[in-house]
Amino acid sequence: MKLESISMMDCGVADDIRKPTSLVNEGVACDTPWKASNPAKLIRATTLFIILSICRQHSVAVEHATVSKFSVDAQPISGGVVLRFDVGPKLERDIDSFKVWRTTDAKTTAAETSCVLSSAAAENLRYYHDWYKDYFTRQQQGQTFFYHVHALGPQGDVVAGSQPSWVSWRVRTPPASGTVLTPSAYRKIPLYYDSQYSSTKKLLPVNVDITTTYYIGRLYGYNKLDELTTRRRELFSRLGAWFLQLEGKAILEAEGTYLPQLAVGAEGSYMLKDTKAPGVSNPTFAFNLEQKDTSRAFHGLFLVASKDWGWLQTGVGWIEGDAPSKLIYLTEFLNNESKSDKGYFVNTRLKITRRFALSAEYLKPLQSVGAPWLLNLQLGNLLRANFDLAYLRYNRGYDILAHLNFRYTLYPSFKSKEKAK
């Protein structure tokens, strides 16, 4: 009878029954399910189950989003960088647009992509179809930017992600359009402060510069021309040669990852001397150099190739015309027989710091009597003077010259543009 009275009780609620499993062992059947004596444990278990389900769905979604990858390549352009997306033919038909994210925080790139895209650490930029061009202001030079790209489908869902996940790019100073007397293959694109004016679609691939070069005089000279003069050394003699030059060029081929930029152009210059060259005569040989012009015009056509390596910019070019004949007006020991109608040049720019760079150019006329060549230097603040140095070499002699140089870009214009309010 004792077992019969127990079977009539609710085994899930009765407080006397501490171990329902013992009843089963004794053959007692329980008609109602057993309920937990602590409802808090049930709530915690349910919450844990829901969290694990959400995490599993998130991991599956992330795994699905990272299945498809496309490569992103960063290439330099004048004034900025271009990101090129190589999605391939399989993904191309599923992609409707791209979304580009940019940040300057290196710590952000170490986080998960999903976390970064949902935070304000990365900036959502406008997109193009298979490339994105980003231009920088002067205040942004020296900074490093990180880019992440998503390929979106027609419904706005993420189809693929960039590989590598974050592409870094350090903003560099725009390449120089020329050195002293020789041009480079680059054009100076202005850095606008508003991205609304960053596009270069309306700019022609042309660069027009005006340069003014003044050779003040000779700091030191040495020669072995005994048939011309008895003075072996010269110190601080006046030269006074002005060169006013206008050069224009067109970009034939844009710079690539390994290939240089190619440009072709023309230059016209006018030489004016504000002092006469010192006379050269030797009474022993009764020989005089012919008097040269105090003013003259030059012209030439050039082809130049330049490559920017970031900290080093190099260029080499060929010039046709009498422009290389400028060298004969920098010393009294070269006459009109040293004129040349062609030559080549090499220029380079070494960037030491963000605001300090060293530039040099080498100009060599061909088929010129006396075999002269000129090396112009731009030492910046290294010389601690208001002029730069030049080295003129010819047969049996050389001169160290002081000169000034100014270069101004006419096109593209550097007039600042502000966003219309």
C-alpha positions in Angstrom: 0.0 0.0 0.0 2.9 2.2 0.5 3.9 2.0 -3.1 0.4 2.6 -4.2 0.2 5.9 -2.3 3.4 7.1 -3.7 2.3 6.4 -7.3 -0.6 8.8 -6.8 1.7 11.7 -6.0 3.2 14.2 -8.5 6.8 13.0 -8.8 7.9 16.2 -10.4 6.6 18.5 -7.6 6.7 16.5 -4.4 9.3 17.7 -2.0 9.6 14.3 -0.3 11.0 12.7 -3.5 14.6 13.9 -3.7 15.8 11.2 -6.2 13.1 10.3 -8.8 15.5 7.9 -10.5 15.4 5.7 -7.4 11.7 5.1 -8.0 12.4 4.0 -11.5 14.8 1.5 -10.2 12.1 0.2 -7.9 9.7 -0.2 -10.8 7.5 2.9 -10.1 6.3 4.7 -13.3 6.0 8.5 -13.4 3.3 9.8 -15.6 4.5 13.5 -15.6 7.9 14.8 -16.8 10.5 15.8 -14.2 11.0 19.5 -13.7 14.2 21.2 -12.5 14.0 22.4 -8.9 16.2 25.5 -9.9 14.6 27.6 -12.8 17.8 29.9 -12.9 19.8 27.0 -14.3 17.4 26.5 -17.1 17.5 30.2 -18.0 21.3 30.2 -18.0 21.4 27.1 -20.2 19.0 28.6 -22.7 21.0 31.8 -22.9 24.2 29.9 -23.5 22.6 27.8 -26.2 21.3 31.0 -28.0 24.8 32.6 -27.8 26.5 29.5 -29.2 24.0 29.4 -32.1 24.6 33.1 -33.0 28.4 32.6 -32.9 28.1 29.6 -35.1 26.0 31.5 -37.6 28.5 34.4 -37.5 31.5 32.1 -38.1 29.7 30.4 -41.0 28.9 33.8 -42.5 32.5 35.0 -42.1 33.8 31.8 -43.5 31.4 32.2 -46.5 32.5 35.8 -47.0 36.2 35.0 -47.0 35.8 32.1 -49.5 36.1 34.4 -52.5 39.2 36.7 -52.7 40.4 39.1 -55.3 43.8 40.8 -55.5 44.3 44.5 -54.9 47.4 46.2 -56.2 48.5 49.8 -55.3 50.3 51.8 -57.9 51.7 55.4 -57.7 50.2 58.2 -59.7 51.0 61.9 -59.7 49.6 63.3 -56.4 48.1 60.0 -55.1 47.6 56.3 -55.5 45.4 54.1 -57.6 44.0 50.8 -56.3 43.4 48.2 -59.1 41.0 45.3 -58.4 41.7 42.0 -60.2 38.5 39.9 -59.6 38.8 37.5 -62.5 36.1 36.3 -64.9 34.3 34.0 -62.4 33.5 36.8 -59.9 33.1 39.5 -62.4 29.5 38.6 -63.3 28.4 38.5 -59.7 29.9 41.9 -58.7 27.8 45.0 -59.0 30.1 47.5 -57.2 33.0 47.9 -54.8 33.2 49.5 -51.4 36.5 50.9 -50.2 37.5 51.5 -46.6 40.4 53.7 -45.6 42.0 54.2 -42.2 45.3 55.6 -40.8 45.2 53.5 -37.6 47.6 50.5 -37.9 45.9 48.9 -34.9 42.6 48.8 -36.8 44.1 46.6 -39.5 45.0 43.9 -36.9 41.3 43.6 -35.8 38.7 41.4 -37.5 37.3 42.8 -40.7 33.7 42.6 -39.5 34.5 44.6 -36.4 36.4 47.3 -38.4 33.6 47.7 -40.9 31.0 48.2 -38.2 33.0 50.8 -36.3 34.0 54.4 -37.1 37.7 53.6 -37.2 37.6 53.1 -41.0 36.1 55.7 -43.4 33.8 54.5 -46.1 34.9 56.0 -49.4 33.2 56.2 -52.7 33.9 53.4 -55.2 34.6 52.9 -58.9 34.0 49.7 -60.9 37.4 48.1 -61.0 39.8 50.8 -59.7 39.9 53.6 -57.1 42.1 56.7 -57.2 42.9 58.5 -54.0 44.6 61.9 -54.0 46.3 63.5 -51.0 46.8 67.0 -49.6 50.1 68.5 -48.6 49.2 68.0 -44.9 48.8 64.2 -45.5 52.3 63.8 -46.9 54.3 61.4 -44.8 51.3 59.5 -43.5 50.5 55.9 -44.1 46.9 54.9 -45.2 45.4 51.4 -45.1 42.8 50.3 -47.6 40.2 47.4 -47.5 37.9 46.6 -50.4 34.6 44.7 -50.5 33.0 43.5 -53.7 29.2 43.9 -53.5 26.5 42.1 -55.3 23.3 43.6 -56.8 21.5 43.3 -53.4 24.4 44.9 -51.5 25.7 41.7 -50.0 29.4 41.0 -49.8 30.5 38.8 -52.6 34.3 38.8 -52.0 37.0 40.6 -50.1 40.4 42.1 -50.9 43.6 40.1 -50.7 45.7 41.1 -48.8 43.0 42.2 -46.4 44.6 45.6 -45.9 46.8 47.3 -48.5 49.1 50.0 -47.1 50.3 53.1 -48.9 52.7 55.9 -47.7 52.0 59.3 -49.1 55.0 60.7 -50.8 55.9 64.1 -52.2 54.8 64.4 -55.9 57.8 63.9 -58.3 59.5 67.0 -59.6 58.7 68.0 -63.2 62.4 68.9 -63.8 65.7 69.8 -62.3 67.6 72.8 -63.5 68.0 72.8 -67.3 66.6 69.4 -68.0 63.0 68.0 -67.7 61.6 64.8 -66.2 58.8 62.7 -67.5 56.5 63.7 -64.7 53.9 66.5 -64.6 53.0 68.3 -61.4 49.4 67.7 -60.5 48.1 70.0 -57.8 47.0 68.6 -54.5 43.6 70.0 -53.8 42.2 70.1 -50.3 38.8 68.9 -51.3 38.3 65.4 -52.8 35.6 66.9 -55.1 38.4 68.3 -57.2 40.8 65.3 -57.0 39.8 63.8 -60.3 42.2 64.3 -63.2 39.8 63.4 -65.9 39.5 67.1 -66.9 43.3 67.6 -66.9 45.2 67.0 -70.1 48.3 64.8 -69.9 50.5 67.9 -70.5 52.9 69.9 -68.4 54.2 73.4 -69.1 57.0 74.9 -67.0 58.9 78.1 -67.0 62.5 78.0 -65.6 64.9 80.8 -64.9 68.6 80.0 -64.3 71.3 82.5 -63.5 74.9 81.6 -63.5 76.5 84.1 -61.2 80.1 83.4 -61.7 83.1 81.2 -61.3 84.1 80.2 -57.8 87.2 78.3 -58.8 88.7 77.4 -62.2 91.8 75.4 -63.3 93.2 74.8 -66.8 96.2 73.7 -68.7 95.6 75.7 -71.8 99.1 77.2 -72.0 98.5 78.3 -75.6 95.6 80.5 -74.5 96.5 81.9 -71.1 99.3 82.0 -68.6 96.9 81.9 -65.7 96.3 78.4 -64.5 93.8 79.2 -61.7 90.9 81.6 -61.5 89.1 82.7 -58.4 85.8 84.5 -58.1 85.4 85.8 -61.6 82.1 87.2 -62.8 80.0 85.3 -65.4 76.5 86.8 -65.5 74.6 84.4 -67.8 70.8 84.3 -67.8 68.8 81.4 -69.3 65.0 82.0 -69.6 63.4 78.7 -70.7 59.9 77.5 -71.6 59.3 73.7 -71.8 56.2 71.7 -72.6 55.8 68.0 -72.6 53.1 65.3 -73.1 52.9 62.0 -71.3 53.1 59.1 -73.7 53.1 56.2 -71.2 52.1 56.3 -67.5 54.5 54.9 -64.9 53.9 51.2 -63.9 55.2 49.0 -61.2 58.5 48.3 -63.0 58.2 50.4 -66.2 59.2 54.1 -66.2 57.0 57.0 -67.3 57.7 58.3 -70.8 57.2 61.8 -72.1 58.0 63.8 -75.2 58.3 67.6 -75.5 59.9 70.7 -76.7 61.9 73.5 -75.1 62.8 77.0 -76.1 65.2 79.3 -74.2 66.8 82.6 -74.5 70.3 83.5 -73.2 71.2 86.9 -72.0 74.6 88.0 -70.5 74.7 91.0 -68.3 78.5 91.2 -68.4 81.1 90.5 -71.0 83.3 87.4 -70.8 86.9 88.1 -69.7 89.3 88.3 -72.6 91.7 85.5 -73.2 95.0 86.2 -75.0 98.6 85.1 -74.8 101.2 87.4 -76.3 103.6 84.5 -76.7 101.3 82.7 -79.2 99.4 85.8 -80.4 96.2 83.9 -80.2 92.7 85.2 -79.3 89.4 83.5 -78.8 86.6 84.8 -81.0 84.0 87.0 -79.3 80.7 85.2 -78.5 77.2 86.6 -78.6 75.8 88.3 -75.5 72.3 87.1 -76.4 71.0 84.1 -78.3 68.0 81.8 -78.6 68.0 78.0 -78.3 65.5 75.3 -79.1 65.3 71.5 -78.8 63.1 68.5 -78.9 63.5 65.9 -76.2 62.4 62.4 -75.2 62.7 61.5 -71.5 61.9 58.4 -69.3 61.7 58.7 -65.5 61.1 56.3 -62.6 60.1 57.2 -59.1 61.3 54.7 -56.4 59.9 56.7 -53.5 63.2 57.9 -51.9 65.0 58.1 -55.3 63.8 59.6 -58.6 65.8 59.0 -61.8 65.5 60.0 -65.4 67.4 59.8 -68.7 66.6 61.7 -71.9 67.8 62.5 -75.4 67.6 66.0 -76.9 67.8 67.2 -80.5 68.6 70.8 -81.3 71.1 73.4 -80.3 70.0 73.5 -76.7 73.1 71.6 -75.5 75.2 74.4 -76.9 74.4 76.5 -73.8 77.6 75.2 -72.2 79.9 77.3 -74.4 78.6 80.5 -72.8 79.6 79.4 -69.3 83.4 79.7 -69.9 85.7 81.8 -72.0 87.7 78.7 -73.0 85.0 77.3 -75.4 84.2 79.0 -78.7 81.6 78.6 -81.4 83.4 75.5 -82.7 82.1 73.7 -79.6 78.5 74.0 -80.6 76.4 70.9 -80.7 73.0 69.9 -82.2 72.3 66.9 -80.0 73.0 65.4 -76.7 71.7 63.4 -73.7 71.0 64.1 -70.1 70.5 62.3 -66.8 68.8 63.7 -63.7 68.2 62.3 -60.3 66.6 63.4 -57.0 67.5 61.8 -53.7 65.0 62.4 -50.9 66.8 62.4 -47.5 63.9 63.5 -45.3 60.3 64.8 -45.8 61.5 68.3 -46.4 65.1 67.8 -47.6 66.2 66.4 -50.9 69.4 66.5 -53.1 69.0 67.0 -56.9 71.6 66.7 -59.7 71.6 66.7 -63.5 74.2 65.7 -66.1 74.2 67.3 -69.5 76.5 66.1 -72.3 76.6 67.6 -75.8 77.7 65.2 -78.5 80.2 65.9 -81.3 81.4 69.1 -79.6 84.9 70.4 -79.8 86.5 70.4 -76.4 84.2 67.6 -75.1 82.4 69.7 -72.5 79.8 68.5 -70.0 77.9 70.1 -67.2 76.9 68.8 -63.7 74.3 71.0 -62.0 73.6 70.4 -58.3 70.7 71.5 -56.1 71.9 71.0 -52.5 69.1 72.8 -50.7 69.9 73.6 -47.1 73.0 71.5 -47.1 75.2 74.3 -48.6 73.9 77.0 -46.2 74.0 79.6 -49.0 71.5 81.3 -51.3 73.0 79.7 -54.4 73.8 76.2 -55.7 76.9 74.7 -57.3 77.7 73.5 -60.8 80.7 71.7 -62.3 81.7 72.4 -65.9 84.3 70.1 -67.4 86.2 70.5 -70.7 89.5 69.3 -72.2 92.4 70.3 -70.0 90.3 72.4 -67.6 87.3 72.7 -65.3 85.2 75.4 -63.5 83.2 75.4 -60.3 80.2 77.7 -60.8 77.6 79.3 -58.6 74.0 79.5 -60.0 70.4 80.2 -59.0 67.4 78.4 -60.4 63.6 78.9 -60.3 61.0 76.6 -61.8 57.3 77.4 -62.1 54.5 75.3 -63.4 52.0 77.0 -65.8 49.9 73.9 -66.4 48.3 72.2 -64.5 47.5 75.3 -62.5 48.2 75.3 -58.8 45.5 77.8 -58.0 43.7 76.5 -54.9 40.1 75.5 -55.2 37.8 75.5 -52.3 34.5 73.7 -51.9 31.6 75.8 -52.8 29.4 76.5 -49.8 
